[in-house]
Amino acid sequence: MQAVSIPEHIITVHHQLVQSLNALQEVHDVPVGLSEKECVWEDGHVRLYRFWHKAHGKQEQRVRIPILLVYALVNRPYMLDLQPDRSLVQQLLRLGADVYMIDWGYPSRFDRYVTLDDYISGFIDDAVEVIRQHRNISTVNLVGVCQGGTFSVIYAALFPHKVQNLVTIATPIDFSVHEGLLFEWAKEIDVHAMVDAFGIIPAEVLNAGFIMLKPFARLQKYMSALSIMHDREKRMNFLRMEQWIFDSPGQPGECYRQFISDLYQQNSLVRGMLRLGGRVVRLANISMPVLNVIATEDHIVPPRSSRALNKYVGTEDKEIYEIQGGHIGIFVGSKAQQQLAPKVIEWLSCRDGESRSIARRKKRRSTRR
């Protein structure tokens, strides 16, 4: 019988697979979100954390008004503090900011009827009030990411007197754009049937949708991972990202229904037709300075959807800042690490006390004209 010759590349992949499995068996824990922090307020599963720098109190405080980070509901916020060398939180602290962050936690079946207004006029406003009272200040710097950026924009429109400056990062605003599969799918799904069937939208359903946006990218990622599993540092970097990707909370049904129906399907925000708690959300009420950070290669939030914010806000002090990279890469990519936090701190430090009065004076002059 003639011997079968196994191609060299098959042998190489087999060896890499065996080595990778052996290396993974050595991993017992994947630590994430290691920055020192204190829970200063909680309401059920929602918590507000204040972060501490190791040299807290010694670094120059370049931004006097505290920053409140607002992340999306769909993933865990420790993406902003993934590991020491890839942490937006740590960079903001090192550059002289006081940083708070809302952790939405994991909703239970009792949260099925929690609404969009409950999150924005309830939890976010409660967190802002805690910071204002603890620090004896009247405003906060609001920094929103992805869906958390949309929440922050709505909050700033409803409570402009409580926001000193608004920073949005990879944030969807104009949902009418026909770019990106997520925006196309969301326009067509029967969200009412989903919510009625599940109550709490399962994380597995949402993760499957995100994976299908780039199905072959996942296969390529895992194949590439075989070549780095022998390197402990690279292995842990990979596993931290994987843990974050699949550590997804479910979505409270009523809030999910409103976000898909009112925003993705009806585009109510930019049309001036979104109502929360009986109030109409008007983007023209956003009178504070706005920094709109966009990922140029974002396949989840099309850049055109984000850019629309600057068209509708009422302030004259508004800027679009683009970073080369994807939706996640602008936080964890090596180049982005050198751009995002320094830009945010530089921009905020120039507007750390007089911005509101300047903006109001500009608005009054514009009104008189």
N, C-alpha and C positions, 0 to 999 in steps of 0.2 A: 504494500500500500504506500502510495506516495505521501510524504510528509507535507503538511500544510504550513506554508510560510505566513507568519503573522506580520503585517506591516509594522514598520518601526514606530510610526506615530501612534498606533493603537497600544503598543507596549509602553510608550512614554505616558500616555494618558492613564493607563492602568496603574503604573507606578505612582503617578501624581495622586490618583484617587485613593490608593492605599495609604500613602503618606498623609493625605488630607484627613482621612478618617481617623488615623492614629492621632494626629494633632488635635482634632476636635474632641477626642476623648479626654484630653488633658484639661479642657475648659470646663470649669464648674460654675463660673459666674461671669456675667458680662456687665461690668459696672458702667452706668451712664449717669449724667446729671450730677456730677460730683462737687460742684461749687457749693461752698458753705452757705446755708440759707436758714431763715427762720420763718415759720408760719405765723403771720400777724393777724390773720382773720380767716374764718371758714364759715361756710353755710352749707351743711350737708356734705356733699362730695366735692364742692368747689372750695379751693383754697387760694389765699393770696400770700405769696412768699416775698420776703425781702432778702436780697443776696448780700453777702459780705465778701469783700476782697481780703486776701490774707494780710495785706498791709493796709486794711481799711482805716481811714482816718489820717494816713500819712501821705497818700498821693494827692496831687493837686486836684481840687474840685473844680473842673472846668464848666460843669453844668449844674447850676444851683437847683433848678426845678427837677424833682425825681422823674424817672422814666417808668412808665407802666407798659410792660410787654403784654400784648393780647394775641394769643395764638389761635389757630383754627380748632374746631371741635373734632375734626376727623382723625387727627393724630395727636400724639403726646407732645407737650411743649418742650421736653428735654432735647429736641432737635436743636434748640437754641443754646444748649449747654451740653453737647454730645460728649466731648472729651476736652481736656485742658487746652490742647493746641487747635481745637476746632470748636470754639465756644464764643458766640456773639455776646453772651452774658459776661464772660471773663474779659473780653476786649473792652466792652463798655465800662466795666468797673476800672480796669487799668487806665483807661483814658480819662477817668475823672467824673464818672456819672454815678448816681444813686439809683439802683435798679430794683424794681418790683416786677413780679410776673404772676398772672392768673393761671392756675392749674385747674382745668375743667373737671378732672377726675373721670370716673367711669359711671355713666348713668345707669340706674337700675330700672326695673319695670314700672316703678312708681313715678318715673320722670317722663312717661309717655306724653303727657299733656303740657310739658314745659314749652313755652312759646319763644319766638324770636324776641319779643318784647321782654320776656322774663330774663333773658340773657343780657340784653343791652341796657334796658332801663332798670333792671333788677341787679344782677350780679356785677356787671361792669360799673354801674353807678355806685353800688355799695362799696366796691373796691376803691374807687376814686374818692369816696367820702372818707374811708378809713385813712387813706394816705393824706388827704387834706387835713384831717383832724390831728393825726399823729405828728405831722410835720408843721402844723400851723401855717398852711399855705392856702391859696385860693384856687390854684390851677395845677395840673400835671402835664407832663409831656407824654402823649399817647403814641405808642409805636405798635402798629397792627400788622400781622403777617398773614397773607393769604386770606382765608375766610375771616380770620381775626382782624384783618385790615378792613374788610367790608363792615364788620361789626363796629370797628373804631370810627369809620367814616360816618356811619349812621349815628353813633353816639355823639360825635362832634357836631353833627347837624342839629341834634336835639338838645344838647347841653353845651353850647359853644362857650359859655362863661366859665366852664370848668376845665377847659383844655387850653394850655399855653401854646403848644405847637403840636401838629399832627404829622406823623411819619407813617407812610404805608409802604409795605414791601411785598411785591408779587401779589397784588391785590386785585381781584375782579371787581369791576365797576359797571361797565357797559356790557350787559349779557346778551345783547342782540348780535354780536359778532359771530360770523360763521367760520371760525378758525379753531382748530383743535377738536378732537373727538369728544372730549368731555362736554364741551359746550353744545355740540350737536346732539349727543345722546340725551343730555339733561332736558333739552327742549322737547323730546319725544316720549320720555318715560311716563307711565301712569303712576305718578307719585301718590295719588290718593289710594289706589289699590295697594301699593306697597305699604303705606302707613297703616291702612286698615288691616292688612294681613299680619304685619310684624309687630306693630306698636312701637317697639324700639328697633330701628333698622340695624341688623346685625353687622358687626365689623367685617365679617367674612364676605358679605355681599359687596360692601364698599371696596374692600381690598381687591376683590376679583375684578371690579370695574377699572381700578387704577392699573392693575397688571395688564389688562387687555389693551390699554392705550399704547403700550409698546411691548407686546408679548415676546418678541425675539430678543429684545434687549436683556430680559431676565435670563434667558438661556446663555447668552453671550457673557453676562456678568458671572454666572456660576462656573462657566468653563474657564474664564480668566482667573477666577479665585483659586483654582487648583494649583496654579503656579506660585501662589504667595502664601499658602497655608503653612509652609515650613518656617516662615518669618513671623515670630510671635506678635510683633508690633502691628504688622500689616494684617495679620489674622484677626487681631482684636478690633482694628479699625473696621474691617469688613463685618464682623459680628455685631458691632455696635449699630451699624446702619441697618443690618437685618433685623435686629431686635426692635429698632424703632419702627421699621416698616410694618411689622406684623403685630406690634403692640398698639392696636387701634381700638378706641372705645366705640361702642355702638352709638347711634344717633337718636336723641329724643324725637319721637315721631312727629309731633306737632311743629316743632322748630324746623325739622327737615322738610316737612310739607310746605311750610311757608317759604323757606329759602329757595326750594326748587320752583314752586309755583309762582311766587311773587317776583323773584329775581330772574332766574334762568328762563322761565317761560313767558313772563309778562314784562320783564325789564322795567319793573315799577320804580326802581330807585332813580334812574336817570330821567324817567318820564315824569317824576314828581308826583307819583300816585301811590307810593308806599306809605301805609298807615300803620303806626305802632301805638297801641294804647290810646286810640282815638286821635292821635296827632299825625299830621302829614310830615314826612321826612323831606326837607328841602335842602339840597346840597348848597344852595346859595347862602344858607345861614352859616356856612363854614367860613368864619371871618379870621381865624388864626392862620399863621403861616403853615404851608403844606410842602412837605418833601415826599415826592412820589418815586420810590425806587423800583426799577423794572429789571427783570431778568430777560436778556435779549433772546435767549433760546428756550424760553419757558413753553413746555408742551401741555401744561395743565391750565395755566392762566395766560391766554394770548396777550402779548404786550399791548396790542391795540385796545383791549378791554381795560387795561390799567391806565393807559395814557388818557383815557376819556375823563378821568377825575379832574384834571387841570382845566378842562373846558367848562365844568359845571360849578366848581366851588366859587364862593363869593370873594375870597381874598385875592389881592393883587400880588402878595408875596407867596409865590408858588414855583416849584422847581421840579423838573423830571431829571432823575439821575439813573443812567443805564449801566448795568454791570454785565459783562460777558459771562454767560453761564445759564444753566437750567434752573428749574424751580427750587431744587434742593441745593444745587451747586453753589448758589450765591451765599449760602451759609457755611458750607463745609469745604468748598473748593479752596485750594491754596492761594490762588490769585484773589479770590473774593475776600479771604481773610485779611488781606492787606487793604481792602477798599471799603467794605460796608461799614464797619464800626467807626473807622476814622472819619468817613464822610458824615455819618449821622452826628457824631460828637462835634465836629467842626461846624456843621450847619446849626445845631442846637445852641452851641456856645455863642454864636452871633445873634441869637434871638432869646437870650436867657433872662430878660427882664423887661426890655422896652418894646418887645415885638407887638404885644397886644395893643398898647397905646398908639404905636406907630400905625398899625393896621387900621385901628378905629379912626385915626385922623385922616388916613387915606380914603377910607370909606365915606367919611363926612364930606371931604373935599369933592369926591366923585359924585356924591348925591347933590351937592350944591351946584355942580356944573350941569 
